[in-house]
Amino acid sequence: MTSDQRTDPADDAPLDPREMLALIQGETTTVRRALEAQTPVYYFVWGVAWLVGYVVYWAGSPGSGSPIALPQVPATIAFAAFIFAAAVISAVVGIRSNRGIKGTSEWVGTIYGLSWPILGFAIASVGFSLIRQGMSPELASIYFTSSYALLVAALYLAGAMLWHSLDQLVIAIILAVAAGVTPVFGYPNHLLAMAFIAGPALLVGGVIAAVRNRRL
């Protein structure tokens, strides 16, 4: 028998139950960290997009009464850029955070990440079709504002279900309420209401999630 063919009897010995438990716990913690590490990014990205994007959009809207008046077209383009960037970053983070994780967890993370741009595109497509059918710019603004809030709320509800996250559940409820309440303020004040309801809630959620992740 050559040295390559020799085996150490200790290699075939079964693991001690405590070692097996430690190994399982270590793998579980690794997967959990990989999945939850993306949560603060989602919060911060969408928090900035909601707070800054909607304030800029509002400031460029006719009749806003903003102390700093912005041109309407550039303000609208800037808002759209914030939303688009948030959707793309969310998708990239969701996919990359699951590299090295195999099986169901990888599948869940990939689908969750892809859900952001897919549903975002669908909402935009419906909105532009309604505009072509005669929907006024004021109503279009209300539609897009509430629809995207419902999109984020729905995906955070899914995240709360998948990862048993209380903070995602709370923020999802806040966003769903904001989607239903802000149209009451009318155009363009619904934009400012959305900015100061959803934006701070998301940013605070990001801080809470980041602190929680450091303790894992």
N, C-alpha and C positions, 0 to 999 in steps of 0.2 A: 504494500500500500504506500503510495506516495504521500508527500506532505499535503498536496492539494486535496487528496481523498480523505484525509483524516478529519474527523469531526469532533468537536468538543461536546461531551455528554451534557455540559451545562446549557448548550444551545438548544437541546431538545427538551429541557426541563420546562414544565408549565410555569407560567407566571404566577407569582403570589397574588392572591385576591386583592390585596391592597395595591399592588403594582398595576393590576388590570384596571382597578377603579381609578387610580391616578391617571392612567393612560387615557381612559374614556373621558374623564373630566377635562384633561388637557386638550383633547381633540374637540370636545364640545365648546370649550372656551374660545379656541381658535376660530371655529366657525362662527360663533356668536359675535366675536369681535369684528370679523370680516363683514358680517351682515350689518351690524349696528354702526360701524365706522362711517358708513355712507349717510346716515340719518342727519347728523349736524350739517353736512354739506348741503343736503336738500333744503334744510331750514334756512341756512344763511343765504343760499343762492336765490331762493324764492322770496325770502324776506326783503332782500335788497331790491329785487325786481318789483315787488309789490309796493314797497315804501317809496323808493326813488322814482320808479317808472310811472306810477299813478300820479304822483305829485307833479312830475314834469308834464304828463298828459293833461292833467287838470289845468296847470298854468298856461298851457297853450290853447285851451278851449275857449270859444267865445262865451262871454258872460261869466267867466269864472271869478272875476274880481281879484285875481291874484296880484299881490304887490309887485311881482316881477313878471311882466307879460312876456310870453315866449311866442314865436311864430308857430302857427297851428301845425303846418305840415312837418317841420323838423321835430316838433314835440311828439307828434304821432309816430313818426319814424323811430325816434329814440325809445319810445315806449315799446313799440313792436320789437326793437332790437333787444331790449331787456328781457322780454318774454321768450323770444327765440333763444337767446343765450342761456337762459335758465333751463329751458327744455333740453337743449343739447348737452349742457354740463350734467344735468341729472341723468341723461341716458348714458353718457360716457362713464360717469362715476358708478352707476349701477352695474354696468358690464364689467369694468375693470376691477371693481372690488371683489368680484367673485372668481377671479383667476386663481387657480390652485385648489378651488373647491369643486369637488365632483359630485355627481348624482343629483338628487332632488334639489339641494340647496343651490347648486349652480343654475339649474333650470329656472327656479323661482326668481333668483336675482336677475337673470338675463331678461326674462319676460317682464319683470317689474320695471327694469330700466327702459326697455323698449316701449312700454306703455305710455310714457310721457310724450315723446314726439308723435307717436301714432295717434293718440287721442287729441293731442294739441292740433295736429294737422286736420283731423276730422272736424273739430270745432271751427277752425278757421275756414274750412271749405264750406260748411253750412252757412256761416256768417256772410261770406262773400256772395254766396248764391242768393241769400235773402236781400242783400244790397242790390244785386242785379235785378231782383224782382220788385224793387221800389222802396225798400226799407230806408228810412231817413238816417242820416249820419248820427243823430242824437239817439235813436233807438238802437242803432248798430253798436254804439259805444256802450249802452247799457247791456246789450246782449253779450258782447265779448267780455265785459267785466264780470258779470255773474257766471257766465259759462266757464271761464277759466278758473274762477274760484271754486265752482263745483267740481271741475276736473281735479284740482289739487286735493280738495276735500275727499273725493272718492278714492284717490290713490293713497292718501294717508290713512283712510279707513282700512284699505287693503293691507297697508303696512302694519297697522295696529293689530289686525287679525293674524297676520303671518308671524310677527315677532313679539306679540303680546306687549305692545308698547303703549303705555298709558298716555304719554305726552303726545304721540301721534293721534290718538283718539280725541284728546281734548282739542288739539289744534284743528283737526278735521271738523269737529262740531262748530268751532268758531268760524271757520271758513264757510261752512254750509250756511250758517246763520247770516254771515256777511253777504253771501250771494243772494239771499232772499230779502235782506233788509235794505241794502244800499240803493236799489231802484226807487225806493220810496222818496229818497232825497232829490230825485230828478236829475236831469242833465244840467250842468256838469258836476254838481256837488256829489253825485254818487262816486265819482273818481276819488275825491278827497276822503270820503268816508271809507272807501275800500282801503286806501293807502294807510289810514291810521287805525283801522281795525285789524286787517290781515298782516300788514308789515311788521308791527311790533310783536304780534303774537308769534309769528314765525321766527323772528330774531331771538326772542326770549326762549322759545323752544330749542333753538340751536345751541344756546348757552347751556341749558339744562341737559341736553343730550350729550354735549361735549364733556361736561363735568361727570355725567354718569359713565361715559365710556372710559374715562381715566381711572375709574374705580374698578373696572372689570379685571 
